[in-house]
């Protein structure tokens, strides 16, 4: 059952058509391409599973106009157009559309291949699209199906209990180990900056391999604080970036790209190394 009749989806659709002006002379534009990416791993019943459909092309912004998709009718749930936005980076233009798929029952589902229509222009066009002729020719980009996983509310509660129990157990074991070490070595010095740095980087790597990106960025943030304490010169840009990553992975459930994961880790590693070199 398609949810495009909902007020929010209809408003997004109308605003997009009215604000897609073709104001630039078009020449030398590349062929548009489509990238499909799920923004979450799992959701609960009656929650939207967001899937982002991004269309890219190089050249003038007026070379292409991406039309809102015709949402499919699902026998296991419903779909809705949640968001449409555009941006330009250098010569690369991007139109991003987020479609939400929702199921009321727990299970694993597959979305149909969603077709995205793109209008391509070879002449200067100064008209905004207020209506679409039914026979309007357009390039069709087919998005790959996406697997939608819906967990039961009980599964979420059980997972939360297990995680909390594991954290409490790990904390108790850590406290007991420290007490034993302090009894055996009452005069033992605190770990050095290099030892703490290696420990935090190793912990971050382990969280990344486990797929726990929220814990990965929390650990990198601790390492960033360690570097700031050692050098007396905090890297405000890096700290702000890590804070944003923590919000995206922890509260929004987004998965960072492999390039982001590797780049952020290298930045923190470099920050720690620079702190060691400073007098």
C-alpha positions in Angstrom: 0.0 0.0 0.0 1.6 3.2 -1.1 1.7 6.2 1.2 2.2 8.9 -1.4 -1.3 10.1 -0.7 0.0 11.3 2.7 0.2 15.0 3.2 4.0 15.1 3.7 4.8 13.0 0.6 2.4 15.0 -1.5 3.9 18.3 -0.3 7.5 17.1 -1.0 6.4 16.0 -4.5 4.7 19.3 -5.4 7.5 21.5 -4.0 10.1 19.5 -5.9 8.3 20.0 -9.2 7.8 23.7 -8.7 11.4 24.3 -7.6 13.3 22.4 -10.3 14.1 25.3 -12.7 16.3 24.7 -15.7 18.1 28.0 -15.8 21.5 27.0 -17.4 22.5 26.4 -20.9 23.3 22.7 -21.1 26.4 21.4 -22.9 28.9 18.7 -22.2 26.9 17.1 -19.4 27.7 13.6 -18.5 25.3 10.7 -18.4 23.5 10.6 -15.0 24.1 7.6 -12.7 22.2 6.2 -9.8 23.5 5.0 -6.4 21.2 3.2 -3.9 22.0 3.0 -0.2 20.0 1.9 2.8 20.4 4.3 5.7 19.7 1.8 8.5 20.3 -1.9 9.2 17.1 -2.7 11.0 13.9 -0.9 12.2 11.0 -1.8 14.5 7.5 -2.5 13.3 5.6 0.5 11.9 8.9 2.4 11.5 10.2 3.7 8.2 13.2 1.9 6.8 14.9 4.8 4.9 16.6 4.1 1.5 18.4 6.9 -0.3 18.4 7.1 -4.1 21.1 9.5 -5.3 21.4 10.6 -8.9 24.8 12.2 -10.1 25.9 14.0 -13.2 28.7 16.3 -14.2 28.0 19.6 -16.0 25.5 22.4 -15.6 22.8 21.9 -13.0 20.1 22.5 -15.6 21.3 19.6 -17.7 19.1 17.1 -15.8 16.0 17.1 -13.8 15.3 14.1 -11.6 11.6 13.3 -11.2 10.2 12.0 -8.0 9.7 8.2 -8.3 6.4 6.4 -8.7 6.2 4.6 -5.4 5.4 0.8 -5.6 2.4 -1.0 -4.1 3.7 -3.4 -1.5 1.9 -6.5 -0.3 3.9 -6.5 2.9 3.7 -2.8 3.8 3.8 0.7 2.4 6.2 3.2 0.9 6.5 7.0 1.3 8.7 9.7 -0.2 10.3 11.2 2.9 12.8 13.7 1.5 14.1 15.3 -1.7 17.2 17.5 -1.8 19.8 18.7 -4.3 23.4 19.9 -4.0 26.3 20.8 -6.2 30.0 20.1 -5.4 32.3 21.5 -8.0 31.1 20.2 -11.4 29.1 17.3 -9.8 25.4 17.7 -9.3 23.4 15.5 -7.0 19.7 14.9 -6.4 18.9 12.8 -3.4 15.6 11.2 -2.6 14.8 9.2 0.5 12.0 6.7 0.3 10.8 5.1 3.5 9.5 1.5 3.5 7.3 0.4 6.4 6.0 -3.0 7.6 3.8 -3.7 10.5 5.1 -7.3 11.0 8.6 -8.4 11.9 10.5 -10.2 9.2 12.9 -9.7 6.3 11.5 -8.1 3.1 12.8 -7.0 -0.2 11.8 -3.8 -2.0 11.1 -3.9 -5.7 13.6 -2.3 -8.1 12.6 1.4 -8.1 12.8 3.2 -11.4 14.1 6.8 -11.3 13.2 9.0 -14.3 15.6 11.7 -15.4 14.9 14.5 -17.9 17.9 15.4 -20.0 18.1 18.7 -22.0 20.3 19.7 -24.9 19.2 23.3 -25.1 18.9 26.2 -22.8 15.6 26.0 -20.9 14.1 28.8 -18.8 10.9 27.1 -17.8 10.2 25.6 -14.4 8.4 22.3 -14.4 4.8 22.9 -13.1 3.3 19.8 -14.8 4.6 16.7 -16.6 3.1 15.6 -19.9 2.3 11.9 -19.8 4.3 11.1 -22.9 7.4 13.0 -21.8 10.6 11.1 -22.7 13.0 10.5 -19.9 16.0 8.3 -19.1 15.1 5.5 -16.7 17.6 4.5 -14.0 16.7 1.3 -12.2 17.6 1.1 -8.6 18.6 -2.3 -7.1 16.2 -4.0 -4.6 17.1 -3.4 -1.0 16.6 -5.9 1.9 14.4 -4.5 4.7 14.8 -6.0 8.1 12.1 -5.4 10.7 12.7 -6.7 14.3 10.1 -7.2 16.9 9.9 -4.9 19.9 10.8 -7.8 22.1 14.0 -8.3 20.1 15.0 -4.7 20.8 14.3 -5.1 24.5 16.2 -8.3 24.7 19.2 -6.8 22.8 19.2 -3.8 25.1 19.2 -6.1 28.2 22.0 -8.3 26.8 24.1 -5.2 25.9 23.6 -3.7 29.4 24.4 -7.0 31.1 27.6 -7.3 29.0 28.7 -3.8 29.9 28.0 -4.3 33.6 29.9 -7.6 33.5 32.8 -6.1 31.7 32.9 -3.2 34.1 32.9 -5.5 37.1 35.7 -7.6 35.7 37.7 -4.5 35.0 37.3 -3.2 38.5 38.3 -6.5 40.0 41.4 -6.7 37.8 42.5 -3.2 38.8 42.0 -4.0 42.4 44.2 -7.1 42.2 46.9 -5.2 40.3 46.9 -2.4 42.8 47.3 -4.9 45.6 50.2 -6.7 43.8 51.9 -3.5 42.6 51.0 -0.7 45.0 53.7 1.5 43.6 53.1 0.9 39.9 53.1 4.0 37.7 50.1 5.1 35.6 50.2 4.0 31.9 52.2 6.3 29.7 50.7 8.4 26.9 52.0 6.0 24.3 50.4 3.0 26.1 47.0 4.7 26.4 47.2 5.7 22.7 47.9 2.2 21.6 45.1 0.8 23.8 42.5 3.2 22.5 43.5 2.7 18.8 43.4 -1.1 19.3 39.9 -0.8 21.0 38.7 1.4 18.1 39.9 -1.2 15.5 38.1 -4.0 17.4 34.8 -2.0 17.5 35.1 -1.4 13.7 35.6 -5.0 13.0 32.6 -5.9 15.2 30.5 -3.4 13.2 29.8 -1.3 16.3 30.4 2.1 14.7 28.9 4.1 17.6 31.5 2.6 20.1 34.2 3.1 17.4 33.6 6.8 17.3 33.2 7.1 21.1 36.7 5.5 21.4 38.2 7.8 18.8 36.7 10.8 20.7 38.4 9.6 23.9 41.7 9.3 22.0 41.2 12.9 20.7 40.7 14.1 24.3 43.9 12.2 25.3 45.8 14.0 22.5 44.4 17.4 23.6 45.3 16.8 27.2 48.9 15.8 26.3 49.6 18.6 23.9 47.4 21.4 25.4 46.2 22.2 21.9 42.9 20.5 21.1 42.0 19.9 17.5 38.6 21.6 17.5 37.8 20.5 13.9 38.5 16.9 14.5 36.6 16.9 17.8 33.6 18.5 16.2 33.7 15.9 13.4 33.8 13.0 15.8 30.9 14.5 17.8 28.8 14.6 14.6 29.8 11.0 13.8 28.7 9.9 17.2 25.3 11.5 16.7 24.9 10.1 13.2 25.7 6.5 14.3 24.2 6.5 17.7 21.0 8.5 17.4 20.3 8.4 13.7 21.4 4.9 13.1 23.4 5.8 10.0 26.3 3.7 8.7 29.4 5.6 7.7 31.3 4.7 4.5 34.5 2.7 4.6 36.3 5.8 3.4 35.0 7.8 6.3 35.9 5.1 8.8 39.4 4.8 7.6 39.9 8.5 7.2 38.7 9.4 10.7 40.8 6.6 12.2 43.9 8.0 10.4 43.2 11.5 11.5 43.0 10.5 15.1 46.2 8.4 14.8 48.0 11.4 13.2 46.7 13.7 16.0 48.1 11.3 18.6 51.4 11.1 16.8 51.7 14.9 16.6 51.0 15.2 20.3 54.0 13.0 21.0 56.3 15.1 18.8 55.3 18.4 20.4 57.8 19.5 23.1 
